[in-house]
Amino acid sequence: HFVYEEGLMEDNGYPDFEAHKAAHKAMIGEVEVMLAEYEQDPHKAMSHATDYLKAWLINHINGTDKEYSSFLIGKGVH
């Protein structure tokens, strides 16, 4: 998903591309932390994952993803 999304942004000159790509990289890093955490304490890891993903859905998808999608729609990308 991230590769496709980043390709659209890069191909269409999205001005905040690098920051958005960095947010994706940070999210992947956080998931790696949760996977390692799961091996030690599954309950704690699942709680961490739930909290993180809720924040990601609200802040990233409902925020920055809306910004780039508006930009791409303005460029005629559907």
Biopython code that builds the backbone (N, CA, C, O; Angstrom):
import numpy as np
from Bio.PDB.StructureBuilder import StructureBuilder

atoms = [
    (1, "HIS", "N", (0.826, -1.189, 0.000)),
    (1, "HIS", "CA", (0.000, 0.000, 0.000)),
    (1, "HIS", "C", (0.873, 1.258, 0.000)),
    (1, "HIS", "O", (0.651, 2.170, -0.797)),
    (2, "PHE", "N", (1.852, 1.306, 0.881)),
    (2, "PHE", "CA", (2.680, 2.507, 0.977)),
    (2, "PHE", "C", (3.445, 2.771, -0.321)),
    (2, "PHE", "O", (3.576, 3.920, -0.742)),
    (3, "VAL", "N", (3.945, 1.722, -0.948)),
    (3, "VAL", "CA", (4.705, 1.884, -2.189)),
    (3, "VAL", "C", (3.814, 2.499, -3.272)),
    (3, "VAL", "O", (4.233, 3.414, -3.980)),
    (4, "TYR", "N", (2.600, 1.998, -3.397)),
    (4, "TYR", "CA", (1.653, 2.529, -4.388)),
    (4, "TYR", "C", (1.343, 3.999, -4.093)),
    (4, "TYR", "O", (1.417, 4.850, -4.979)),
    (5, "GLU", "N", (0.998, 4.280, -2.845)),
    (5, "GLU", "CA", (0.652, 5.639, -2.425)),
    (5, "GLU", "C", (1.824, 6.590, -2.651)),
    (5, "GLU", "O", (1.641, 7.684, -3.183)),
    (6, "GLU", "N", (3.009, 6.182, -2.254)),
    (6, "GLU", "CA", (4.192, 7.031, -2.421)),
    (6, "GLU", "C", (4.510, 7.245, -3.904)),
    (6, "GLU", "O", (4.956, 8.324, -4.295)),
    (7, "GLY", "N", (4.282, 6.226, -4.722)),
    (7, "GLY", "CA", (4.504, 6.369, -6.153)),
    (7, "GLY", "C", (3.595, 7.415, -6.766)),
    (7, "GLY", "O", (4.033, 8.225, -7.583)),
    (8, "LEU", "N", (2.326, 7.399, -6.371)),
    (8, "LEU", "CA", (1.396, 8.415, -6.861)),
    (8, "LEU", "C", (1.836, 9.814, -6.455)),
    (8, "LEU", "O", (1.807, 10.741, -7.265)),
    (9, "MET", "N", (2.238, 9.963, -5.214)),
    (9, "MET", "CA", (2.664, 11.278, -4.727)),
    (9, "MET", "C", (3.916, 11.746, -5.460)),
    (9, "MET", "O", (3.988, 12.890, -5.908)),
    (10, "GLU", "N", (4.890, 10.870, -5.580)),
    (10, "GLU", "CA", (6.150, 11.240, -6.217)),
    (10, "GLU", "C", (5.949, 11.554, -7.702)),
    (10, "GLU", "O", (6.475, 12.545, -8.210)),
    (11, "ASP", "N", (5.191, 10.710, -8.386)),
    (11, "ASP", "CA", (4.952, 10.900, -9.820)),
    (11, "ASP", "C", (4.209, 12.193, -10.128)),
    (11, "ASP", "O", (4.340, 12.745, -11.221)),
    (12, "ASN", "N", (3.427, 12.677, -9.160)),
    (12, "ASN", "CA", (2.618, 13.871, -9.387)),
    (12, "ASN", "C", (3.138, 15.109, -8.675)),
    (12, "ASN", "O", (2.452, 16.129, -8.612)),
    (13, "GLY", "N", (4.347, 15.019, -8.140)),
    (13, "GLY", "CA", (4.986, 16.182, -7.542)),
    (13, "GLY", "C", (4.349, 16.676, -6.263)),
    (13, "GLY", "O", (4.303, 17.881, -6.017)),
    (14, "TYR", "N", (3.853, 15.757, -5.439)),
    (14, "TYR", "CA", (3.244, 16.173, -4.171)),
    (14, "TYR", "C", (4.285, 16.888, -3.323)),
    (14, "TYR", "O", (5.332, 16.312, -3.029)),
    (15, "PRO", "N", (4.022, 18.133, -2.923)),
    (15, "PRO", "CA", (5.046, 18.935, -2.239)),
    (15, "PRO", "C", (5.473, 18.413, -0.865)),
    (15, "PRO", "O", (6.574, 18.730, -0.414)),
    (16, "ASP", "N", (4.652, 17.637, -0.199)),
    (16, "ASP", "CA", (4.988, 17.127, 1.136)),
    (16, "ASP", "C", (5.370, 15.648, 1.082)),
    (16, "ASP", "O", (5.236, 14.923, 2.067)),
    (17, "PHE", "N", (5.848, 15.216, -0.085)),
    (17, "PHE", "CA", (6.151, 13.802, -0.305)),
    (17, "PHE", "C", (7.141, 13.237, 0.717)),
    (17, "PHE", "O", (6.884, 12.190, 1.310)),
    (18, "GLU", "N", (8.258, 13.915, 0.924)),
    (18, "GLU", "CA", (9.301, 13.372, 1.821)),
    (18, "GLU", "C", (8.795, 13.206, 3.243)),
    (18, "GLU", "O", (9.103, 12.210, 3.897)),
    (19, "ALA", "N", (8.029, 14.160, 3.725)),
    (19, "ALA", "CA", (7.485, 14.055, 5.088)),
    (19, "ALA", "C", (6.488, 12.907, 5.183)),
    (19, "ALA", "O", (6.457, 12.186, 6.181)),
    (20, "HIS", "N", (5.679, 12.740, 4.150)),
    (20, "HIS", "CA", (4.693, 11.664, 4.157)),
    (20, "HIS", "C", (5.399, 10.303, 4.113)),
    (20, "HIS", "O", (5.014, 9.367, 4.815)),
    (21, "LYS", "N", (6.426, 10.213, 3.283)),
    (21, "LYS", "CA", (7.204, 8.975, 3.198)),
    (21, "LYS", "C", (7.870, 8.675, 4.545)),
    (21, "LYS", "O", (7.919, 7.520, 4.966)),
    (22, "ALA", "N", (8.373, 9.693, 5.211)),
    (22, "ALA", "CA", (8.996, 9.513, 6.530)),
    (22, "ALA", "C", (7.975, 9.016, 7.549)),
    (22, "ALA", "O", (8.314, 8.209, 8.416)),
    (23, "ALA", "N", (6.729, 9.486, 7.457)),
    (23, "ALA", "CA", (5.675, 9.017, 8.368)),
    (23, "ALA", "C", (5.401, 7.538, 8.141)),
    (23, "ALA", "O", (5.179, 6.790, 9.093)),
    (24, "HIS", "N", (5.416, 7.118, 6.885)),
    (24, "HIS", "CA", (5.232, 5.693, 6.586)),
    (24, "HIS", "C", (6.381, 4.875, 7.176)),
    (24, "HIS", "O", (6.157, 3.821, 7.771)),
    (25, "LYS", "N", (7.594, 5.361, 7.011)),
    (25, "LYS", "CA", (8.765, 4.651, 7.537)),
    (25, "LYS", "C", (8.681, 4.538, 9.064)),
    (25, "LYS", "O", (9.000, 3.494, 9.633)),
    (26, "ALA", "N", (8.253, 5.609, 9.714)),
    (26, "ALA", "CA", (8.108, 5.585, 11.172)),
    (26, "ALA", "C", (7.046, 4.583, 11.596)),
    (26, "ALA", "O", (7.201, 3.906, 12.613)),
    (27, "MET", "N", (5.968, 4.483, 10.826)),
    (27, "MET", "CA", (4.910, 3.542, 11.149)),
    (27, "MET", "C", (5.419, 2.108, 11.032)),
    (27, "MET", "O", (5.119, 1.264, 11.876)),
    (28, "ILE", "N", (6.186, 1.841, 9.988)),
    (28, "ILE", "CA", (6.763, 0.504, 9.813)),
    (28, "ILE", "C", (7.694, 0.176, 10.989)),
    (28, "ILE", "O", (7.687, -0.947, 11.493)),
    (29, "GLY", "N", (8.481, 1.145, 11.415)),
    (29, "GLY", "CA", (9.357, 0.949, 12.572)),
    (29, "GLY", "C", (8.569, 0.650, 13.831)),
    (29, "GLY", "O", (8.969, -0.191, 14.636)),
    (30, "GLU", "N", (7.457, 1.334, 14.004)),
    (30, "GLU", "CA", (6.619, 1.108, 15.183)),
    (30, "GLU", "C", (6.016, -0.292, 15.159)),
    (30, "GLU", "O", (5.923, -0.944, 16.199)),
    (31, "VAL", "N", (5.613, -0.752, 14.003)),
    (31, "VAL", "CA", (5.073, -2.113, 13.878)),
    (31, "VAL", "C", (6.159, -3.135, 14.217)),
    (31, "VAL", "O", (5.877, -4.141, 14.867)),
    (32, "GLU", "N", (7.385, -2.889, 13.786)),
    (32, "GLU", "CA", (8.484, -3.794, 14.126)),
    (32, "GLU", "C", (8.705, -3.849, 15.635)),
    (32, "GLU", "O", (8.979, -4.916, 16.185)),
    (33, "VAL", "N", (8.587, -2.709, 16.301)),
    (33, "VAL", "CA", (8.702, -2.668, 17.768)),
    (33, "VAL", "C", (7.584, -3.499, 18.395)),
    (33, "VAL", "O", (7.824, -4.270, 19.324)),
    (34, "MET", "N", (6.370, -3.340, 17.886)),
    (34, "MET", "CA", (5.237, -4.089, 18.441)),
    (34, "MET", "C", (5.404, -5.595, 18.239)),
    (34, "MET", "O", (5.046, -6.380, 19.118)),
    (35, "LEU", "N", (5.943, -6.002, 17.094)),
    (35, "LEU", "CA", (6.171, -7.428, 16.860)),
    (35, "LEU", "C", (7.181, -8.001, 17.850)),
    (35, "LEU", "O", (6.992, -9.096, 18.380)),
    (36, "ALA", "N", (8.251, -7.253, 18.092)),
    (36, "ALA", "CA", (9.247, -7.696, 19.080)),
    (36, "ALA", "C", (8.637, -7.710, 20.478)),
    (36, "ALA", "O", (8.893, -8.620, 21.266)),
    (37, "GLU", "N", (7.846, -6.714, 20.773)),
    (37, "GLU", "CA", (7.175, -6.617, 22.063)),
    (37, "GLU", "C", (6.217, -7.800, 22.258)),
    (37, "GLU", "O", (6.073, -8.317, 23.366)),
    (38, "TYR", "N", (5.572, -8.216, 21.178)),
    (38, "TYR", "CA", (4.619, -9.323, 21.247)),
    (38, "TYR", "C", (5.281, -10.612, 21.732)),
    (38, "TYR", "O", (4.665, -11.398, 22.453)),
    (39, "GLU", "N", (6.506, -10.821, 21.343)),
    (39, "GLU", "CA", (7.222, -12.016, 21.777)),
    (39, "GLU", "C", (7.461, -12.020, 23.282)),
    (39, "GLU", "O", (7.550, -13.088, 23.888)),
    (40, "GLN", "N", (7.565, -10.850, 23.890)),
    (40, "GLN", "CA", (7.822, -10.749, 25.324)),
    (40, "GLN", "C", (6.529, -10.709, 26.145)),
    (40, "GLN", "O", (6.415, -11.347, 27.192)),
    (41, "ASP", "N", (5.556, -9.937, 25.634)),
    (41, "ASP", "CA", (4.323, -9.721, 26.395)),
    (41, "ASP", "C", (3.177, -9.470, 25.412)),
    (41, "ASP", "O", (2.901, -8.322, 25.066)),
    (42, "PRO", "N", (2.512, -10.531, 24.962)),
    (42, "PRO", "CA", (1.464, -10.376, 23.954)),
    (42, "PRO", "C", (0.349, -9.405, 24.345)),
    (42, "PRO", "O", (-0.125, -8.636, 23.508)),
    (43, "HIS", "N", (-0.069, -9.435, 25.602)),
    (43, "HIS", "CA", (-1.151, -8.552, 26.041)),
    (43, "HIS", "C", (-0.736, -7.081, 25.930)),
    (43, "HIS", "O", (-1.487, -6.254, 25.413)),
    (44, "LYS", "N", (0.443, -6.774, 26.410)),
    (44, "LYS", "CA", (0.943, -5.398, 26.343)),
    (44, "LYS", "C", (1.096, -4.967, 24.880)),
    (44, "LYS", "O", (0.762, -3.837, 24.524)),
    (45, "ALA", "N", (1.597, -5.865, 24.044)),
    (45, "ALA", "CA", (1.795, -5.541, 22.629)),
    (45, "ALA", "C", (0.466, -5.265, 21.942)),
    (45, "ALA", "O", (0.373, -4.340, 21.135)),
    (46, "MET", "N", (-0.553, -6.040, 22.244)),
    (46, "MET", "CA", (-1.859, -5.827, 21.615)),
    (46, "MET", "C", (-2.473, -4.513, 22.071)),
    (46, "MET", "O", (-3.113, -3.821, 21.279)),
    (47, "SER", "N", (-2.290, -4.167, 23.319)),
    (47, "SER", "CA", (-2.777, -2.882, 23.820)),
    (47, "SER", "C", (-2.051, -1.735, 23.121)),
    (47, "SER", "O", (-2.670, -0.754, 22.711)),
    (48, "HIS", "N", (-0.733, -1.870, 22.991)),
    (48, "HIS", "CA", (0.084, -0.881, 22.296)),
    (48, "HIS", "C", (-0.379, -0.749, 20.852)),
    (48, "HIS", "O", (-0.535, 0.363, 20.348)),
    (49, "ALA", "N", (-0.601, -1.882, 20.181)),
    (49, "ALA", "CA", (-1.024, -1.874, 18.780)),
    (49, "ALA", "C", (-2.381, -1.192, 18.619)),
    (49, "ALA", "O", (-2.575, -0.404, 17.693)),
    (50, "THR", "N", (-3.300, -1.487, 19.500)),
    (50, "THR", "CA", (-4.630, -0.874, 19.436)),
    (50, "THR", "C", (-4.537, 0.642, 19.589)),
    (50, "THR", "O", (-5.139, 1.386, 18.815)),
    (51, "ASP", "N", (-3.794, 1.089, 20.572)),
    (51, "ASP", "CA", (-3.641, 2.537, 20.792)),
    (51, "ASP", "C", (-2.955, 3.209, 19.609)),
    (51, "ASP", "O", (-3.387, 4.267, 19.151)),
    (52, "TYR", "N", (-1.896, 2.596, 19.121)),
    (52, "TYR", "CA", (-1.144, 3.179, 18.008)),
    (52, "TYR", "C", (-1.992, 3.240, 16.737)),
    (52, "TYR", "O", (-2.036, 4.268, 16.062)),
    (53, "LEU", "N", (-2.660, 2.141, 16.418)),
    (53, "LEU", "CA", (-3.442, 2.103, 15.185)),
    (53, "LEU", "C", (-4.638, 3.047, 15.237)),
    (53, "LEU", "O", (-5.010, 3.625, 14.216)),
    (54, "LYS", "N", (-5.239, 3.211, 16.402)),
    (54, "LYS", "CA", (-6.338, 4.171, 16.540)),
    (54, "LYS", "C", (-5.827, 5.580, 16.246)),
    (54, "LYS", "O", (-6.467, 6.330, 15.508)),
    (55, "ALA", "N", (-4.691, 5.938, 16.812)),
    (55, "ALA", "CA", (-4.106, 7.257, 16.560)),
    (55, "ALA", "C", (-3.710, 7.411, 15.090)),
    (55, "ALA", "O", (-3.910, 8.476, 14.505)),
    (56, "TRP", "N", (-3.151, 6.356, 14.491)),
    (56, "TRP", "CA", (-2.752, 6.388, 13.080)),
    (56, "TRP", "C", (-3.973, 6.629, 12.187)),
    (56, "TRP", "O", (-3.926, 7.446, 11.268)),
    (57, "LEU", "N", (-5.060, 5.914, 12.466)),
    (57, "LEU", "CA", (-6.263, 6.083, 11.658)),
    (57, "LEU", "C", (-6.810, 7.496, 11.750)),
    (57, "LEU", "O", (-7.225, 8.072, 10.745)),
    (58, "ILE", "N", (-6.812, 8.043, 12.928)),
    (58, "ILE", "CA", (-7.359, 9.385, 13.124)),
    (58, "ILE", "C", (-6.422, 10.447, 12.552)),
    (58, "ILE", "O", (-6.863, 11.326, 11.812)),
    (59, "ASN", "N", (-5.154, 10.371, 12.884)),
    (59, "ASN", "CA", (-4.220, 11.439, 12.525)),
    (59, "ASN", "C", (-3.663, 11.322, 11.116)),
    (59, "ASN", "O", (-3.600, 12.315, 10.392)),
    (60, "HIS", "N", (-3.264, 10.138, 10.723)),
    (60, "HIS", "CA", (-2.620, 9.999, 9.421)),
    (60, "HIS", "C", (-3.658, 9.849, 8.307)),
    (60, "HIS", "O", (-3.678, 10.637, 7.361)),
    (61, "ILE", "N", (-4.493, 8.865, 8.419)),
    (61, "ILE", "CA", (-5.438, 8.599, 7.338)),
    (61, "ILE", "C", (-6.474, 9.712, 7.232)),
    (61, "ILE", "O", (-6.804, 10.151, 6.130)),
    (62, "ASN", "N", (-6.979, 10.162, 8.351)),
    (62, "ASN", "CA", (-7.992, 11.212, 8.318)),
    (62, "ASN", "C", (-7.374, 12.598, 8.145)),
    (62, "ASN", "O", (-8.088, 13.560, 7.861)),
    (63, "GLY", "N", (-6.073, 12.710, 8.310)),
    (63, "GLY", "CA", (-5.407, 14.010, 8.186)),
    (63, "GLY", "C", (-4.558, 14.105, 6.941)),
    (63, "GLY", "O", (-4.992, 14.649, 5.926)),
    (64, "THR", "N", (-3.344, 13.576, 7.014)),
    (64, "THR", "CA", (-2.405, 13.753, 5.907)),
    (64, "THR", "C", (-2.819, 13.016, 4.640)),
    (64, "THR", "O", (-2.530, 13.485, 3.539)),
    (65, "ASP", "N", (-3.490, 11.872, 4.770)),
    (65, "ASP", "CA", (-3.935, 11.178, 3.563)),
    (65, "ASP", "C", (-5.007, 11.987, 2.831)),
    (65, "ASP", "O", (-5.056, 11.974, 1.602)),
    (66, "LYS", "N", (-5.849, 12.677, 3.562)),
    (66, "LYS", "CA", (-6.856, 13.535, 2.918)),
    (66, "LYS", "C", (-6.183, 14.680, 2.166)),
    (66, "LYS", "O", (-6.641, 15.086, 1.098)),
    (67, "GLU", "N", (-5.095, 15.195, 2.729)),
    (67, "GLU", "CA", (-4.383, 16.290, 2.068)),
    (67, "GLU", "C", (-3.804, 15.847, 0.735)),
    (67, "GLU", "O", (-3.973, 16.536, -0.272)),
    (68, "TYR", "N", (-3.120, 14.703, 0.714)),
    (68, "TYR", "CA", (-2.520, 14.283, -0.548)),
    (68, "TYR", "C", (-3.590, 13.831, -1.535)),
    (68, "TYR", "O", (-3.432, 14.019, -2.742)),
    (69, "SER", "N", (-4.678, 13.237, -1.044)),
    (69, "SER", "CA", (-5.720, 12.806, -1.977)),
    (69, "SER", "C", (-6.382, 14.008, -2.643)),
    (69, "SER", "O", (-6.702, 13.949, -3.831)),
    (70, "SER", "N", (-6.593, 15.090, -1.908)),
    (70, "SER", "CA", (-7.139, 16.319, -2.500)),
    (70, "SER", "C", (-6.180, 16.867, -3.555)),
    (70, "SER", "O", (-6.606, 17.316, -4.619)),
    (71, "PHE", "N", (-4.891, 16.828, -3.252)),
    (71, "PHE", "CA", (-3.875, 17.295, -4.199)),
    (71, "PHE", "C", (-3.927, 16.470, -5.482)),
    (71, "PHE", "O", (-3.929, 17.022, -6.582)),
    (72, "LEU", "N", (-3.968, 15.143, -5.334)),
    (72, "LEU", "CA", (-3.976, 14.272, -6.512)),
    (72, "LEU", "C", (-5.261, 14.418, -7.318)),
    (72, "LEU", "O", (-5.215, 14.394, -8.548)),
    (73, "ILE", "N", (-6.383, 14.565, -6.671)),
    (73, "ILE", "CA", (-7.647, 14.777, -7.376)),
    (73, "ILE", "C", (-7.559, 16.075, -8.184)),
    (73, "ILE", "O", (-8.030, 16.145, -9.319)),
    (74, "GLY", "N", (-6.953, 17.090, -7.586)),
    (74, "GLY", "CA", (-6.749, 18.352, -8.300)),
    (74, "GLY", "C", (-5.880, 18.207, -9.529)),
    (74, "GLY", "O", (-5.986, 18.994, -10.469)),
    (75, "LYS", "N", (-5.022, 17.203, -9.524)),
    (75, "LYS", "CA", (-4.149, 16.915, -10.669)),
    (75, "LYS", "C", (-4.832, 15.993, -11.685)),
    (75, "LYS", "O", (-4.258, 15.683, -12.729)),
    (76, "GLY", "N", (-6.054, 15.560, -11.378)),
    (76, "GLY", "CA", (-6.771, 14.678, -12.289)),
    (76, "GLY", "C", (-6.530, 13.204, -12.067)),
    (76, "GLY", "O", (-6.932, 12.384, -12.892)),
    (77, "VAL", "N", (-5.879, 12.843, -10.963)),
    (77, "VAL", "CA", (-5.612, 11.432, -10.648)),
    (77, "VAL", "C", (-6.816, 10.882, -9.898)),
    (77, "VAL", "O", (-7.292, 11.490, -8.939)),
    (78, "HIS", "N", (-7.301, 9.741, -10.335)),
    (78, "HIS", "CA", (-8.470, 9.120, -9.666)),
    (78, "HIS", "C", (-8.157, 7.702, -9.281)),
    (78, "HIS", "O", (-9.006, 7.016, -8.712)),
]
sb = StructureBuilder()
sb.init_structure("model")
sb.init_model(0)
sb.init_chain("A")
sb.init_seg("    ")
for serial, (resi, resn, name, xyz) in enumerate(atoms, 1):
    if name == "N":
        sb.init_residue(resn, " ", resi, " ")
    sb.init_atom(name, np.array(xyz, "f"), 0.0, 1.0, " ", f" {name:<3s}", serial, name[0])
structure = sb.get_structure()
